[in-house]
Amino acid sequence: MKFPIKIFNSYSKVDRNFFLGLNNILGFKPKDINVYKRAFLHRSVNKKDSNGHPMNYERLEFLGDSMLGTIISKYLYQEVPDGDEGYLTKMRSKIVSREHLNELGKDLNLIQYVESRIPKSHFGDNIHGNVFEALVGAIYLDRGYVFCEKFISKQVIEPYVDIEQLEGKVISYKSLVIEWCQKQKKTFHFNVYDDTGNDSLKHFAVKLSINGEIMAKARATSKKKAEERASKRAFFAMQDKMQKS
């Protein structure tokens, strides 16, 4: 795709590269490049606009999350006419899960455009999904709903959404384990404590006990992740027993 020379003359070399990179990701020409630049601005840069308001991707992330949910909801409503509210809600949760959004952000290599004072190696996985949502918010502000829907269709629905596969996808192993324990009248406990290892990032360790017996251990950079990892290990350790009951 060729662009008018005046577009490039008005941009710095850095902005020209950013513009071309965006065009490849979006599949269409961005109008207001500044909206997209904000979508990749981390709060650590501590920038403010002319009115003194903080400039970072977090507000765009909020907007993008809403747009993504709306467009996926519309798609599911049309594609699964016999799905009830509970089914549609569960399917939407699987498509827009944090894990899935992180994968999308990684596949598009969005982190290459993030401006931050924190080394990118210190970010957790969620930065990828956060920036993906911020990009969706920027598309909506720049080009409106139709272009936003086209982008989500191209980058999310067409390559990743398979209704039959999603029906069998587990969103949360922790929820599965807790539900099974409650049905079987078994007690469960997540013992979470700080992991004082040699890593530069703080970690949390978890022991998952069921009826007083330790079923699994795990560690991660957040309590939530550690609990989920321990639950996943416990699920696979008890899979046969859980599926029979």
Backbone hydrogen bonds, N-H to C=O, Kabsch-Sander energy under -0.5 kcal/mol:
donor,donor_aa,acceptor,acceptor_aa,energy
7,I,4,P,-1.4
8,F,4,P,-0.8
9,N,5,I,-2.1
10,S,6,K,-1.2
11,Y,8,F,-0.9
16,R,12,S,-2.5
17,N,13,K,-2.1
18,F,14,V,-2.2
19,F,15,D,-2.9
20,L,16,R,-2.4
21,G,17,N,-2.4
22,L,18,F,-2.7
23,N,19,F,-2.4
24,N,20,L,-1.8
25,I,21,G,-1.8
26,L,22,L,-3.4
27,G,23,N,-2.4
33,I,31,K,-0.8
35,V,32,D,-1.0
36,Y,32,D,-0.9
37,K,33,I,-2.0
38,R,34,N,-1.6
39,A,35,V,-1.0
40,F,37,K,-1.1
41,L,38,R,-1.6
42,H,40,F,-0.7
42,H,115,E,-2.5
45,V,42,H,-1.9
46,N,43,R,-1.4
47,K,55,M,-0.6
49,D,53,H,-2.5
52,G,49,D,-2.0
55,M,47,K,-3.0
56,N,54,P,-0.6
57,Y,41,L,-2.1
61,E,57,Y,-2.4
62,F,58,E,-1.8
63,L,59,R,-2.0
64,G,60,L,-3.1
65,D,61,E,-2.3
66,S,62,F,-1.5
67,M,63,L,-2.2
68,L,64,G,-2.9
69,G,65,D,-2.2
70,T,66,S,-2.2
71,I,67,M,-2.6
72,I,68,L,-2.5
73,S,69,G,-2.1
74,K,70,T,-2.2
75,Y,71,I,-2.1
76,L,72,I,-2.6
77,Y,73,S,-2.5
78,Q,74,K,-1.9
79,E,75,Y,-2.6
80,V,76,L,-2.5
83,G,80,V,-1.8
88,L,84,D,-2.6
89,T,85,E,-2.4
90,K,86,G,-2.1
91,M,87,Y,-2.5
92,R,88,L,-2.4
93,S,89,T,-2.1
94,K,90,K,-1.5
95,I,91,M,-1.9
96,V,92,R,-2.5
97,S,94,K,-0.7
101,L,97,S,-2.6
102,N,98,R,-2.4
103,E,99,E,-1.7
104,L,100,H,-2.2
105,G,101,L,-2.5
106,K,102,N,-2.1
107,D,103,E,-2.7
108,L,104,L,-1.8
109,N,106,K,-1.2
110,L,105,G,-2.1
112,Q,109,N,-1.2
113,Y,110,L,-2.0
114,V,111,I,-1.1
115,E,40,F,-3.0
116,S,114,V,-0.6
122,H,119,P,-2.3
123,F,120,K,-1.2
127,I,124,G,-1.3
128,H,125,D,-1.6
129,G,125,D,-0.7
130,N,126,N,-2.7
131,V,127,I,-2.2
132,F,128,H,-1.6
133,E,129,G,-2.3
134,A,130,N,-2.1
135,L,131,V,-2.4
136,V,132,F,-1.9
137,G,133,E,-2.2
138,A,134,A,-2.2
139,I,135,L,-2.3
140,Y,136,V,-2.0
141,L,137,G,-2.0
142,D,138,A,-2.5
143,R,139,I,-3.3
144,G,139,I,-0.9
144,G,140,Y,-1.2
148,C,144,G,-1.7
149,E,145,Y,-2.8
150,K,146,V,-2.1
151,F,147,F,-2.4
152,I,148,C,-2.2
153,S,149,E,-2.3
154,K,150,K,-2.4
155,Q,151,F,-3.0
156,V,152,I,-2.0
157,I,152,I,-2.2
158,E,153,S,-3.0
160,Y,156,V,-1.5
161,V,156,V,-0.6
161,V,157,I,-1.8
162,D,160,Y,-0.8
166,L,162,D,-2.8
167,E,163,I,-1.8
168,G,164,E,-0.7
168,G,165,Q,-0.9
169,K,166,L,-1.2
176,L,172,S,-1.5
177,V,173,Y,-2.6
178,I,174,K,-2.6
179,E,175,S,-2.6
180,W,176,L,-2.3
181,C,177,V,-2.6
182,Q,178,I,-2.4
183,K,179,E,-2.1
184,Q,180,W,-2.3
185,K,182,Q,-0.7
186,K,181,C,-3.0
189,H,209,S,-2.2
191,N,189,H,-0.7
191,N,207,K,-2.8
192,V,190,F,-0.9
193,Y,205,A,-2.3
195,D,203,H,-2.8
196,T,194,D,-0.8
197,G,195,D,-1.4
203,H,195,D,-0.8
204,F,220,A,-3.2
205,A,193,Y,-3.0
206,V,218,A,-2.9
207,K,191,N,-1.7
208,L,216,A,-2.8
209,S,189,H,-2.7
209,S,207,K,-0.7
210,I,213,E,-2.7
211,N,187,T,-2.7
213,E,210,I,-1.8
215,M,208,L,-3.3
216,A,208,L,-1.2
218,A,206,V,-1.8
220,A,204,F,-2.0
226,A,222,S,-2.2
227,E,223,K,-2.5
228,E,224,K,-2.1
229,R,225,K,-2.5
230,A,226,A,-2.4
231,S,227,E,-2.2
232,K,228,E,-2.3
233,R,229,R,-2.1
234,A,230,A,-2.3
235,F,231,S,-2.7
236,F,232,K,-2.1
237,A,233,R,-1.7
238,M,234,A,-1.9
242,M,238,M,-2.8
243,Q,239,Q,-2.5
244,K,240,D,-1.4
245,S,241,K,-1.2
